[in-house]
Amino acid sequence: MHVPDGFEFAQGFVWPVASVGSSAFAIRYDGPADQFRTLRAADVSDVLSEFEGLPCASIPSPWAGQDLTELGLTCPDGGGARISRSESARSPDQSLNQAERAVVLNSAPSHTQLFVVYSGT
């Protein structure tokens, strides 16, 4: 995944697997506030679904019992973020399937948050 210019690593989590396979992870990058509109309009259709709106509390995490607020996802009351998934036929709030990828965009007051999420295998 290419992280757009102007975005910097902010925080990340890895959830190791208990047996053979690849770990799940979620990484947050922070960038300029004006990049939210640019990124949500980006054509990612060759890899991911179109971005869909979703309340912050409904955004799936790569690991059961965890959520992206632990990585700093901040939404105003009633606010939401945008999600794009590698499996476009699924509802945006459903749990991630094995080996599924997702990108979450969130417009924080002073910056844009970009989350890269992978469910592991």
All heavy atoms as an XYZ file, in Angstrom:
902
protein
N       0.842     -1.182      0.000
C       0.000      0.000      0.000
C       0.881      1.236      0.000
O       1.844      1.327      0.760
C      -0.885     -0.048      1.244
C      -1.344      1.274      1.707
S      -3.085      1.302      1.996
C      -3.397      3.006      1.779
N       0.558      2.176     -0.850
C       1.273      3.446     -0.923
C       0.576      4.448     -0.008
O      -0.616      4.702     -0.135
C       1.274      3.965     -2.358
C       1.750      5.375     -2.462
N       3.083      5.712     -2.350
C       1.079      6.527     -2.640
C       3.198      7.021     -2.461
N       2.002      7.539     -2.641
N       1.304      5.010      0.926
C       0.769      6.042      1.803
C       1.027      7.380      1.121
O       2.158      7.664      0.719
C       1.441      5.986      3.197
C       0.947      7.115      4.079
C       1.185      4.638      3.849
N      -0.013      8.199      0.960
C       0.145      9.480      0.245
C       1.177     10.401      0.900
O       1.401     10.343      2.115
C      -1.254     10.103      0.319
C      -2.175      8.972      0.635
C      -1.380      7.980      1.413
N       1.775     11.236      0.082
C       2.720     12.245      0.581
C       2.036     13.097      1.640
O       0.848     13.400      1.541
C       3.199     13.135     -0.564
C       4.087     12.380     -1.539
O       4.637     11.328     -1.162
O       4.223     12.852     -2.686
N       2.787     13.496      2.620
C       2.260     14.351      3.677
C       1.713     13.579      4.863
O       1.380     14.173      5.885
N       1.600     12.261      4.748
C       1.110     11.447      5.851
C       2.288     10.838      6.595
O       3.269     10.419      5.987
C       0.180     10.337      5.354
C      -1.213     10.815      5.089
C      -1.510     11.502      3.925
C      -2.228     10.612      6.003
C      -2.785     11.960      3.676
C      -3.505     11.069      5.774
C      -3.787     11.746      4.598
N       2.168     10.784      7.924
C       3.224     10.223      8.757
C       2.659      9.143      9.657
O       1.515      9.247     10.123
C       3.851     11.319      9.617
C       4.581     12.374      8.811
C       5.250     13.408      9.697
O       5.203     13.279     10.936
O       5.826     14.348      9.135
N       3.469      8.121      9.912
C       3.083      7.061     10.826
C       2.756      7.667     12.181
O       3.512      8.477     12.707
C       4.222      6.040     10.963
C       3.980      5.007     12.026
C       3.191      3.900     11.754
C       4.516      5.154     13.284
C       2.957      2.940     12.738
C       4.296      4.208     14.271
C       3.506      3.094     13.995
N       1.618      7.263     12.767
C       1.231      7.762     14.081
C       1.249      6.650     15.131
O       1.778      6.831     16.217
C      -0.149      8.404     14.023
N       0.655      5.501     14.789
C       0.564      4.414     15.753
C       0.136      3.143     15.030
O      -0.526      3.210     13.987
C      -0.465      4.769     16.826
C      -0.477      3.866     18.020
C      -1.426      4.367     19.108
O      -2.099      5.375     18.962
N      -1.474      3.651     20.208
N       0.471      1.984     15.583
C       0.057      0.731     14.976
C      -0.018     -0.377     16.001
O       0.626     -0.328     17.052
N      -0.841     -1.370     15.704
C      -0.983     -2.564     16.535
C      -0.831     -3.788     15.657
O      -1.290     -3.789     14.505
C      -2.357     -2.645     17.193
C      -2.573     -1.726     18.361
C      -3.809     -1.151     18.563
C      -1.571     -1.442     19.275
C      -4.050     -0.315     19.639
C      -1.794     -0.614     20.350
C      -3.033     -0.044     20.535
N      -0.241     -4.832     16.212
C      -0.173     -6.132     15.554
C      -0.771     -7.135     16.522
O      -0.457     -7.122     17.715
C       1.282     -6.520     15.216
C       1.346     -7.928     14.658
C       1.887     -5.538     14.239
N      -1.651     -7.997     16.001
C      -2.232     -9.068     16.794
C      -1.647    -10.378     16.281
O      -2.057    -10.879     15.237
C      -3.754     -9.067     16.670
C      -4.370     -7.852     17.288
C      -4.707     -7.694     18.597
C      -4.735     -6.630     16.638
N      -5.255     -6.445     18.804
C      -5.289     -5.767     17.608
C      -4.643     -6.172     15.319
C      -5.740     -4.498     17.320
C      -5.103     -4.901     15.039
C      -5.644     -4.077     16.017
N      -0.658    -10.950     17.004
C      -0.001    -12.174     16.534
C      -0.968    -13.350     16.480
O      -1.913    -13.429     17.268
C       1.088    -12.429     17.577
C       1.190    -11.195     18.382
C      -0.103    -10.468     18.249
N      -0.706    -14.251     15.572
C      -1.532    -15.454     15.459
C      -1.001    -16.512     16.424
O       0.163    -16.511     16.798
C      -1.523    -16.006     14.016
C      -2.233    -15.068     13.086
C      -0.118    -16.278     13.541
N      -1.886    -17.410     16.830
C      -1.504    -18.461     17.765
C      -0.941    -19.687     17.041
O      -0.401    -20.568     17.671
C      -2.714    -18.859     18.605
N      -1.111    -19.729     15.735
C      -0.602    -20.863     14.960
C      -0.042    -20.339     13.642
O       0.281    -19.167     13.526
C      -1.728    -21.873     14.725
O      -2.779    -21.258     13.998
N       0.024    -21.181     12.632
C       0.563    -20.794     11.330
C      -0.329    -19.739     10.682
O      -1.543    -19.824     10.732
C       0.666    -22.035     10.411
C       1.152    -21.650      9.037
C       1.581    -23.064     11.039
N       0.273    -18.751     10.066
C      -0.480    -17.713      9.371
C       0.189    -16.371      9.541
O       1.265    -16.250     10.133
N      -0.461    -15.343      9.030
C       0.082    -13.992      9.161
C      -0.723    -13.204     10.186
O      -1.931    -13.398     10.332
C       0.079    -13.275      7.805
O      -1.224    -13.168      7.302
N      -0.069    -12.330     10.895
C      -0.695    -11.533     11.949
C      -1.656    -10.503     11.377
O      -1.472     -9.994     10.268
C       0.375    -10.809     12.758
O       1.231    -11.725     13.381
N      -2.663    -10.179     12.174
C      -3.550     -9.069     11.846
C      -2.861     -7.773     12.291
O      -2.062     -7.782     13.221
C      -4.881     -9.236     12.567
N      -3.176     -6.669     11.614
C      -2.608     -5.397     12.045
C      -3.524     -4.245     11.666
O      -4.386     -4.361     10.803
C      -1.196     -5.171     11.479
C      -1.124     -5.040      9.977
C      -1.417     -3.843      9.345
C      -0.742     -6.116      9.188
C      -1.332     -3.713      7.968
C      -0.653     -6.005      7.816
C      -0.956     -4.803      7.198
N      -3.310     -3.128     12.343
C      -3.970     -1.865     12.028
C      -2.935     -0.769     12.259
O      -2.257     -0.758     13.275
C      -5.197     -1.648     12.905
N      -2.810      0.118     11.287
C      -1.816      1.196     11.350
C      -2.514      2.518     11.069
O      -3.325      2.615     10.152
C      -0.704      0.986     10.300
C      -0.029     -0.371     10.517
C       0.307      2.119     10.349
C       0.885     -0.772      9.375
N      -2.200      3.529     11.863
C      -2.759      4.866     11.639
C      -1.677      5.802     11.141
O      -0.572      5.854     11.683
C      -3.348      5.434     12.928
C      -4.073      6.770     12.680
C      -4.566      7.400     13.958
N      -3.626      8.436     14.355
C      -3.252      8.693     15.593
N      -3.712      7.992     16.590
N      -2.393      9.663     15.847
N      -2.015      6.540     10.095
C      -1.176      7.610      9.569
C      -1.964      8.908      9.697
O      -3.186      8.925      9.502
C      -0.843      7.373      8.096
C      -0.056      6.123      7.842
C      -0.700      4.917      7.576
C       1.337      6.133      7.861
C       0.027      3.753      7.341
C       2.068      4.972      7.628
C       1.401      3.793      7.364
O       2.113      2.644      7.132
N      -1.305      9.987     10.017
C      -1.940     11.298     10.092
C      -1.381     12.184      8.993
O      -0.182     12.150      8.707
C      -1.675     11.950     11.448
C      -2.394     11.239     12.593
O      -3.369     10.511     12.318
O      -1.981     11.426     13.741
N      -2.275     12.964      8.384
C      -1.868     13.859      7.312
C      -2.647     15.158      7.347
O      -3.458     15.388      8.247
N      -2.438     15.997      6.353
C      -3.097     17.299      6.302
C      -4.623     17.183      6.259
O      -5.178     16.266      5.651
C      -2.580     17.909      4.997
C      -1.348     17.138      4.653
C      -1.546     15.773      5.214
N      -5.290     18.122      6.898
C      -6.754     18.112      6.962
C      -7.393     18.154      5.577
O      -8.412     17.510      5.332
C      -7.245     19.295      7.805
N      -6.789     18.884      4.639
C      -7.380     19.026      3.308
C      -7.290     17.751      2.461
O      -7.886     17.665      1.395
C      -6.784     20.207      2.558
C      -5.289     20.047      2.300
O      -4.669     19.094      2.808
O      -4.742     20.909      1.578
N      -6.574     16.738      2.931
C      -6.432     15.500      2.170
C      -7.644     14.572      2.301
O      -7.795     13.649      1.515
C      -5.170     14.751      2.601
C      -3.910     15.401      2.105
C      -3.862     15.397      0.578
O      -3.919     14.342     -0.037
N      -3.770     16.560     -0.012
N      -8.515     14.802      3.267
C      -9.686     13.942      3.445
C     -10.531     13.914      2.176
O     -10.866     12.857      1.664
C     -10.522     14.399      4.646
C     -11.738     13.554      4.859
C     -11.627     12.298      5.444
C     -12.995     14.001      4.475
C     -12.755     11.504      5.648
C     -14.120     13.222      4.663
C     -13.994     11.970      5.254
N     -10.869     15.079      1.652
C     -11.701     15.142      0.432
C     -11.000     14.519     -0.764
O     -11.601     13.807     -1.552
C     -12.069     16.588      0.104
C     -13.123     17.135      0.980
C     -13.542     18.483      0.473
N     -14.872     18.742      0.972
C     -15.479     19.877      0.823
N     -14.889     20.864      0.184
N     -16.679     20.042      1.299
N      -9.718     14.780     -0.896
C      -8.949     14.239     -2.015
C      -8.929     12.718     -1.965
O      -9.182     12.043     -2.964
C      -7.508     14.782     -1.992
O      -7.555     16.208     -2.037
C      -6.699     14.246     -3.154
N      -8.652     12.163     -0.809
C      -8.530     10.713     -0.685
C      -9.865     10.001     -0.808
O      -9.954      8.934     -1.407
C      -7.851     10.346      0.637
C      -6.387     10.740      0.734
C      -5.838     10.389      2.106
C      -5.566     10.062     -0.354
N     -10.927     10.569     -0.249
C     -12.216      9.873     -0.339
C     -12.738      9.854     -1.772
O     -13.568      9.031     -2.124
C     -13.235     10.458      0.621
C     -13.841     11.745      0.173
C     -14.943     12.173      1.072
N     -15.572     13.350      0.512
C     -16.448     14.075      1.120
N     -16.825     13.762      2.337
N     -16.962     15.125      0.539
N     -12.257     10.748     -2.613
C     -12.661     10.772     -4.023
C     -11.707      9.968     -4.905
O     -11.943      9.818     -6.102
C     -12.716     12.212     -4.510
N     -10.646      9.415     -4.325
C      -9.653      8.673     -5.109
C     -10.258      7.399     -5.684
O     -11.099      6.754     -5.059
C      -8.450      8.336     -4.240
N      -9.828      7.035     -6.876
C     -10.292      5.807     -7.517
C      -9.422      4.645     -7.028
O      -8.274      4.509     -7.420
C     -10.208      5.931     -9.037
C     -10.704      4.685     -9.750
O     -11.322      3.816     -9.098
O     -10.467      4.563    -10.961
N      -9.999      3.831     -6.162
C      -9.282      2.666     -5.626
C      -9.923      1.372     -6.126
O      -9.649      0.301     -5.612
C      -9.263      2.690     -4.076
C      -8.425      3.847     -3.561
C     -10.669      2.744     -3.518
N     -10.783      1.479     -7.139
C     -11.604      0.358     -7.590
C     -10.815     -0.843     -8.104
O     -11.348     -1.947     -8.135
C     -12.591      0.821     -8.661
O     -11.889      1.320     -9.783
N      -9.551     -0.647     -8.480
C      -8.782     -1.800     -8.949
C      -8.332     -2.690     -7.788
O      -7.953     -3.840     -8.004
C      -7.577     -1.347     -9.771
C      -6.653     -0.401     -9.030
O      -7.124      0.307     -8.119
O      -5.461     -0.379     -9.356
N      -8.395     -2.195     -6.549
C      -7.955     -2.964     -5.391
C      -9.024     -3.052     -4.295
O      -9.180     -4.074     -3.651
C      -6.671     -2.348     -4.797
C      -6.194     -3.125     -3.596
C      -5.580     -2.253     -5.848
N      -9.761     -1.971     -4.098
C     -10.723     -1.882     -3.006
C     -12.088     -1.416     -3.517
O     -12.204     -0.923     -4.638
C     -10.230     -0.893     -1.948
C      -8.890     -1.205     -1.291
C      -8.408     -0.004     -0.493
C      -9.000     -2.422     -0.400
N     -13.112     -1.541     -2.664
C     -14.438     -1.029     -2.995
C     -14.440      0.494     -2.906
O     -13.496      1.099     -2.400
C     -15.465     -1.601     -2.006
O     -15.210     -1.117     -0.696
N     -15.513      1.109     -3.359
C     -15.657      2.552     -3.183
C     -15.799      2.848     -1.697
O     -16.291      2.019     -0.931
C     -16.896      3.057     -3.922
C     -16.752      3.052     -5.421
C     -17.938      3.716     -6.095
O     -18.540      4.633     -5.498
O     -18.257      3.323     -7.211
N     -15.381      4.045     -1.291
C     -15.525      4.427      0.111
C     -17.000      4.569      0.463
O     -17.781      5.125     -0.304
C     -14.805      5.749      0.390
C     -13.325      5.588      0.572
C     -12.451      5.915     -0.450
C     -12.814      5.108      1.763
C     -11.080      5.760     -0.288
C     -11.444      4.949      1.941
C     -10.574      5.282      0.919
N     -17.364      4.052      1.637
C     -18.725      4.164      2.148
C     -18.676      4.798      3.531
O     -17.744      4.554      4.295
C     -19.374      2.785      2.258
C     -19.509      2.065      0.928
C     -20.182      0.712      1.099
O     -21.349      0.693      1.520
O     -19.523     -0.295      0.830
N     -19.701      5.591      3.837
C     -19.793      6.194      5.159
C     -20.193      5.162      6.196
O     -20.937      4.224      5.902
N     -19.687      5.324      7.404
C     -19.975      4.379      8.473
C     -19.767      5.076      9.809
O     -18.761      5.774      9.992
C     -19.010      3.191      8.350
C     -19.293      1.943      9.145
C     -20.632      1.327      8.750
C     -18.197      0.921      8.910
N     -20.701      4.905     10.764
C     -20.472      5.491     12.091
C     -19.187      4.927     12.702
O     -18.871      3.748     12.536
C     -21.690      5.039     12.908
C     -22.722      4.671     11.894
C     -21.983      4.197     10.684
N     -18.449      5.737     13.391
C     -17.163      5.306     13.962
C     -17.311      4.056     14.826
O     -16.451      3.187     14.811
C     -16.539      6.431     14.766
S     -15.869      7.731     13.705
N     -18.397      3.944     15.576
C     -18.585      2.785     16.453
C     -18.811      1.495     15.673
O     -18.696      0.411     16.234
C     -19.765      3.033     17.388
N     -19.106      1.576     14.389
C     -19.392      0.385     13.584
C     -18.226     -0.062     12.713
O     -18.339     -1.045     11.994
C     -20.598      0.653     12.676
O     -21.739      0.927     13.449
N     -17.124      0.642     12.738
C     -15.984      0.283     11.889
C     -15.356     -1.009     12.406
O     -15.004     -1.101     13.582
C     -14.956      1.417     11.836
C     -15.579      2.610     11.106
C     -13.675      0.974     11.154
C     -14.742      3.836     11.102
N     -15.234     -2.023     11.553
C     -14.682     -3.297     12.010
C     -13.191     -3.219     12.308
O     -12.456     -2.477     11.684
C     -14.953     -4.247     10.836
C     -15.050     -3.362      9.644
C     -15.601     -2.043     10.138
N     -12.780     -3.998     13.277
C     -11.373     -4.116     13.652
C     -10.847     -5.451     13.149
O     -11.624     -6.382     12.950
C     -11.256     -4.048     15.177
O      -9.948     -4.346     15.592
N      -9.545     -5.554     12.956
C      -9.005     -6.839     12.508
C      -8.973     -7.895     13.600
O      -8.643     -9.040     13.343
C      -7.590     -6.488     12.057
C      -7.246     -5.268     12.802
C      -8.535     -4.523     12.999
N      -9.330     -7.530     14.835
C      -9.259     -8.495     15.918
C     -10.476     -8.316     16.821
O     -10.778     -7.209     17.236
C      -7.980     -8.269     16.716
C      -7.591     -9.424     17.566
C      -7.748     -9.507     18.929
C      -7.003    -10.649     17.164
N      -7.278    -10.708     19.370
C      -6.809    -11.426     18.309
C      -6.605    -11.161     15.924
C      -6.253    -12.699     18.262
C      -6.045    -12.424     15.879
C      -5.870    -13.178     17.033
N     -11.174     -9.405     17.115
C     -12.389     -9.357     17.939
C     -12.099     -8.711     19.292
O     -11.071     -8.966     19.912
C     -12.932    -10.763     18.137
N     -13.016     -7.882     19.736
C     -12.883     -7.237     21.032
C     -12.040     -5.985     21.025
O     -11.866     -5.356     22.066
N     -11.501     -5.597     19.895
C     -10.691     -4.389     19.777
C     -11.388     -3.419     18.823
O     -12.212     -3.826     18.025
C      -9.306     -4.727     19.210
C      -8.577     -5.815     19.940
C      -8.133     -5.378     21.325
O      -7.772     -4.233     21.538
N      -8.162     -6.290     22.269
N     -11.050     -2.166     18.898
C     -11.555     -1.226     17.901
C     -10.499     -0.167     17.615
O      -9.478     -0.086     18.300
C     -12.895     -0.613     18.308
C     -12.819      0.196     19.590
O     -11.890      1.011     19.722
O     -13.698      0.039     20.442
N     -10.752      0.613     16.578
C      -9.743      1.579     16.126
C      -9.605      2.790     17.037
O      -8.677      3.576     16.872
C     -10.028      2.000     14.690
C      -9.927      0.885     13.652
C     -10.184      1.436     12.253
C      -8.589      0.177     13.707
N     -10.496      2.944     18.024
C     -10.311      4.046     18.976
C      -9.025      3.843     19.772
O      -8.429      4.799     20.231
C     -11.513      4.195     19.935
O     -11.690      2.983     20.664
C     -12.779      4.547     19.172
N      -8.601      2.582     19.927
C      -7.336      2.312     20.617
C      -6.141      2.855     19.829
O      -5.067      3.052     20.385
C      -7.172      0.819     20.844
C      -8.206      0.267     21.804
C      -8.053     -1.218     22.024
O      -6.911     -1.674     22.183
O      -9.080     -1.897     22.028
N      -6.347      3.077     18.527
C      -5.306      3.669     17.683
C      -5.528      5.162     17.475
O      -4.872      5.772     16.654
C      -5.282      2.992     16.316
C      -4.485      1.711     16.217
C      -4.634      1.103     14.831
C      -3.033      1.957     16.507
N      -6.501      5.721     18.180
C      -6.718      7.156     18.095
C      -7.828      7.604     17.168
O      -7.938      8.796     16.881
N      -8.664      6.679     16.672
C      -9.805      7.095     15.849
C     -10.684      8.012     16.685
O     -11.139      7.638     17.766
C     -10.612      5.877     15.397
C     -11.876      6.172     14.583
C     -11.508      6.744     13.222
C     -12.706      4.918     14.413
N     -10.857      9.228     16.213
C     -11.653     10.203     16.947
C     -12.751     10.743     16.048
O     -12.477     11.210     14.943
C     -10.787     11.382     17.438
O     -10.123     11.968     16.301
C      -9.761     10.939     18.445
N     -13.966     10.634     16.517
C     -15.104     11.170     15.765
C     -15.954     11.990     16.713
O     -16.145     11.597     17.865
C     -15.966     10.044     15.208
S     -15.197      9.116     13.889
N     -16.500     13.095     16.235
C     -17.432     13.845     17.077
C     -18.689     13.009     17.301
O     -18.962     12.072     16.552
C     -17.726     15.106     16.255
C     -17.389     14.737     14.853
C     -16.328     13.686     14.924
N     -19.458     13.312     18.326
C     -20.701     12.593     18.580
C     -21.550     12.555     17.321
O     -21.769     13.584     16.672
C     -21.494     13.258     19.707
C     -20.836     13.061     21.058
O     -20.010     12.138     21.183
O     -21.152     13.834     21.976
N     -21.965     11.357     16.957
C     -22.798     11.196     15.764
C     -22.019     11.246     14.469
O     -22.586     11.133     13.399
N     -20.707     11.423     14.551
C     -19.888     11.516     13.352
C     -19.540     10.150     12.802
O     -19.811      9.123     13.409
N     -18.944     10.163     11.639
C     -18.567      8.909     11.020
C     -17.314      9.044     10.184
O     -16.793     10.133      9.989
N     -16.848      7.924      9.732
C     -15.658      7.860      8.898
C     -16.052      7.212      7.568
O     -17.230      6.936      7.328
C     -14.568      7.057      9.603
N     -15.084      6.963      6.720
C     -15.307      6.312      5.427
C     -14.462      5.042      5.401
O     -13.343      5.045      5.891
C     -14.884      7.214      4.282
C     -15.353      8.645      4.349
C     -16.725      8.908      3.852
N     -16.889      8.526      2.462
C     -18.082      8.411      1.886
N     -19.158      8.628      2.573
N     -18.186      8.074      0.632
N     -15.008      3.971      4.831
C     -14.280      2.713      4.760
C     -14.327      2.163      3.344
O     -15.333      2.291      2.645
C     -14.823      1.673      5.772
C     -13.947      0.411      5.781
C     -16.276      1.353      5.505
C     -14.249     -0.546      6.924
N     -13.224      1.573      2.931
C     -13.111      0.895      1.647
C     -12.520     -0.472      1.940
O     -11.531     -0.589      2.659
C     -12.202      1.687      0.711
O     -12.027      1.002     -0.506
N     -13.136     -1.530      1.385
C     -12.730     -2.899      1.706
C     -12.298     -3.655      0.467
O     -12.727     -3.342     -0.637
C     -13.901     -3.643      2.344
C     -14.407     -2.994      3.611
C     -15.663     -3.655      4.077
N     -15.389     -5.027      4.502
C     -15.782     -5.545      5.652
N     -16.460     -4.815      6.498
N     -15.509     -6.783      5.954
N     -11.473     -4.678      0.669
C     -11.043     -5.491     -0.468
C     -12.133     -6.452     -0.928
O     -12.057     -6.976     -2.025
C      -9.760     -6.257     -0.127
O      -9.957     -7.108      0.980
N     -13.146     -6.682     -0.112
C     -14.275     -7.529     -0.495
C     -15.504     -6.638     -0.582
O     -16.212     -6.432      0.397
C     -14.457     -8.664      0.500
C     -13.264     -9.607      0.506
C     -13.447    -10.801      1.425
O     -14.595    -11.132      1.763
O     -12.434    -11.401      1.781
N     -15.767     -6.125     -1.769
C     -16.786     -5.097     -1.950
C     -18.214     -5.587     -1.772
O     -19.113     -4.792     -1.557
C     -16.638     -4.455     -3.330
O     -16.766     -5.430     -4.337
N     -18.456     -6.881     -1.826
C     -19.824     -7.386     -1.708
C     -20.300     -7.421     -0.256
O     -21.467     -7.673      0.000
C     -19.916     -8.785     -2.316
N     -19.431     -7.160      0.662
C     -19.803     -7.236      2.075
C     -20.276     -5.878      2.587
O     -19.852     -4.836      2.118
C     -18.611     -7.724      2.881
C     -18.207     -9.148      2.477
C     -16.967     -9.618      3.164
N     -16.964     -9.467      4.607
C     -17.548    -10.288      5.479
N     -18.215    -11.326      5.029
N     -17.462    -10.083      6.770
N     -21.128     -5.920      3.589
C     -21.589     -4.700      4.238
C     -20.397     -4.032      4.912
O     -19.538     -4.718      5.475
C     -22.657     -5.061      5.273
O     -22.998     -3.933      6.028
N     -20.306     -2.697      4.871
C     -19.117     -2.029      5.409
C     -18.884     -2.265      6.899
O     -17.763     -2.175      7.367
C     -19.365     -0.557      5.124
C     -20.796     -0.432      4.805
C     -21.261     -1.758      4.315
N     -19.927     -2.611      7.663
C     -19.741     -2.795      9.105
C     -19.536     -4.251      9.521
O     -19.348     -4.531     10.697
C     -20.907     -2.193      9.877
C     -22.239     -2.832      9.549
O     -22.324     -3.584      8.546
O     -23.208     -2.584     10.281
N     -19.541     -5.190      8.572
C     -19.305     -6.590      8.912
C     -17.851     -6.810      9.305
O     -16.955     -6.106      8.847
C     -19.635     -7.497      7.723
C     -21.120     -7.683      7.507
C     -21.374     -8.632      6.353
O     -20.966     -8.359      5.239
N     -22.041     -9.721      6.636
N     -17.631     -7.833     10.126
C     -16.277     -8.195     10.512
C     -15.447     -8.477      9.266
O     -15.969     -8.900      8.239
C     -16.291     -9.443     11.389
O     -16.982     -9.186     12.574
N     -14.154     -8.276      9.389
C     -13.256     -8.548      8.276
C     -13.094    -10.053      8.095
O     -12.917    -10.783      9.061
C     -11.890     -7.919      8.514
C     -11.857     -6.398      8.645
C     -10.459     -5.950      9.025
C     -12.309     -5.728      7.378
N     -13.155    -10.520      6.861
C     -12.874    -11.919      6.551
C     -11.381    -12.175      6.646
O     -10.571    -11.248      6.627
C     -13.335    -12.256      5.121
C     -14.794    -12.595      5.062
O     -15.425    -12.904      6.058
N     -15.347    -12.532      3.871
N     -11.014    -13.431      6.668
C      -9.606    -13.805      6.678
C      -8.902    -13.213      5.460
O      -9.419    -13.278      4.348
C      -9.475    -15.327      6.672
C      -8.061    -15.801      6.815
C      -7.996    -17.316      6.954
O      -8.995    -18.003      6.897
N      -6.795    -17.824      7.120
N      -7.755    -12.611      5.674
C      -6.921    -11.987      4.649
C      -7.567    -10.772      3.978
O      -7.103    -10.311      2.951
C      -6.488    -12.994      3.594
N      -8.613    -10.223      4.574
C      -9.245     -9.034      4.001
C      -8.501     -7.775      4.432
O      -7.981     -7.683      5.539
C     -10.710     -8.929      4.446
C     -11.437     -7.799      3.743
C     -12.914     -7.731      4.061
O     -13.398     -8.505      4.896
O     -13.584     -6.885      3.459
N      -8.457     -6.806      3.526
C      -7.828     -5.515      3.778
C      -8.900     -4.430      3.769
O      -9.900     -4.549      3.076
C      -6.799     -5.196      2.689
C      -5.720     -6.231      2.566
C      -4.795     -5.987      1.387
N      -5.402     -5.680      0.113
C      -5.891     -6.581     -0.747
N      -5.889     -7.855     -0.444
N      -6.396     -6.213     -1.905
N      -8.646     -3.365      4.507
C      -9.550     -2.221      4.502
C      -8.737     -0.956      4.724
O      -7.659     -0.987      5.325
C     -10.610     -2.359      5.594
N      -9.272      0.144      4.207
C      -8.699      1.468      4.443
C      -9.807      2.311      5.042
O     -10.938      2.313      4.539
C      -8.186      2.101      3.130
C      -7.767      3.542      3.355
C      -7.037      1.286      2.564
N      -9.507      2.986      6.138
C     -10.481      3.838      6.809
C      -9.947      5.262      6.779
O      -8.789      5.510      7.113
C     -10.699      3.382      8.269
C     -11.640      4.332      8.997
C     -11.235      1.951      8.307
N     -10.803      6.190      6.352
C     -10.475      7.624      6.346
C     -11.334      8.325      7.374
O     -12.534      8.065      7.457
C     -10.802      8.239      4.987
C      -9.834      8.051      3.851
C     -10.410      8.669      2.591
C      -8.492      8.655      4.180
N     -10.722      9.211      8.121
C     -11.471      9.969      9.111
C     -10.977     11.407      9.111
O      -9.786     11.668      9.085
C     -11.284      9.347     10.502
C     -12.115     10.051     11.540
O     -13.283     10.337     11.325
N     -11.521     10.335     12.678
N     -11.929     12.312      9.137
C     -11.598     13.729      9.184
C     -11.635     14.195     10.631
O     -12.701     14.372     11.210
C     -12.593     14.528      8.338
O     -12.280     15.895      8.378
N     -10.466     14.324     11.240
C     -10.359     14.882     12.585
C     -10.328     16.409     12.446
O     -10.074     16.919     11.359
C      -9.095     14.356     13.258
N     -10.582     17.141     13.513
C     -10.639     18.601     13.382
C      -9.399     19.238     12.761
O      -9.507     20.154     11.958
C     -10.830     19.079     14.827
C     -11.482     17.928     15.513
C     -10.922     16.692     14.857
N      -8.205     18.750     13.096
C      -7.007     19.414     12.606
C      -6.216     18.617     11.576
O      -5.199     19.085     11.087
C      -6.085     19.730     13.791
O      -5.695     18.511     14.419
N      -6.672     17.382     11.255
C      -5.910     16.544     10.336
C      -6.798     15.434      9.769
O      -7.939     15.276     10.174
C      -4.687     15.952     11.034
C      -5.001     15.086     12.210
N      -5.396     15.577     13.425
C      -4.994     13.739     12.334
C      -5.615     14.586     14.261
N      -5.380     13.450     13.625
N      -6.253     14.683      8.838
C      -6.925     13.512      8.284
C      -6.254     12.279      8.841
O      -5.025     12.194      8.871
C      -6.822     13.499      6.739
O      -7.490     14.646      6.222
C      -7.448     12.246      6.157
N      -7.056     11.331      9.304
C      -6.539     10.053      9.772
C      -6.735      9.005      8.665
O      -7.812      8.919      8.077
C      -7.266      9.590     11.032
C      -7.064     10.507     12.215
C      -7.835     10.025     13.426
O      -8.993      9.619     13.323
N      -7.196     10.089     14.586
N      -5.702      8.234      8.415
C      -5.748      7.161      7.426
C      -5.340      5.870      8.141
O      -4.251      5.791      8.711
C      -4.777      7.461      6.279
C      -4.537      6.353      5.262
C      -5.806      6.079      4.456
C      -3.389      6.726      4.333
N      -6.246      4.909      8.180
C      -5.986      3.628      8.820
C      -5.868      2.549      7.748
O      -6.710      2.465      6.857
C      -7.131      3.236      9.767
C      -7.290      4.151     10.932
C      -8.016      5.334     10.830
C      -6.726      3.843     12.164
C      -8.180      6.178     11.916
C      -6.879      4.691     13.259
C      -7.601      5.852     13.130
N      -4.844      1.730      7.866
C      -4.671      0.559      7.010
C      -4.893     -0.644      7.912
O      -4.237     -0.784      8.949
C      -3.266      0.521      6.389
C      -3.096     -0.732      5.537
C      -3.015      1.778      5.560
N      -5.848     -1.500      7.520
C      -6.270     -2.607      8.378
C      -6.161     -3.910      7.589
O      -6.568     -3.980      6.428
C      -7.733     -2.390      8.839
C      -8.180     -3.506      9.752
C      -7.896     -1.029      9.507
N      -5.621     -4.946      8.220
C      -5.487     -6.259      7.602
C      -5.865     -7.308      8.636
O      -5.389     -7.269      9.772
C      -4.042     -6.475      7.127
C      -3.784     -7.844      6.576
C      -4.368     -8.263      5.382
C      -2.961     -8.738      7.239
C      -4.130     -9.528      4.864
C      -2.706    -10.002      6.722
C      -3.295    -10.396      5.537
O      -3.064    -11.649      5.043
N      -6.704     -8.262      8.255
C      -7.246     -9.216      9.220
C      -6.357    -10.423      9.474
O      -6.643    -11.210     10.370
C      -8.615     -9.693      8.757
O      -8.492    -10.397      7.542
N      -5.303    -10.598      8.720
C      -4.420    -11.749      8.917
C      -4.990    -13.022      8.298
O      -6.092    -13.032      7.763
N      -4.226    -14.083      8.389
C      -4.689    -15.372      7.834
C      -4.613    -16.463      8.875
O      -3.969    -16.331      9.879
C      -3.817    -15.806      6.637
O      -2.468    -15.903      7.063
C      -3.949    -14.827      5.509
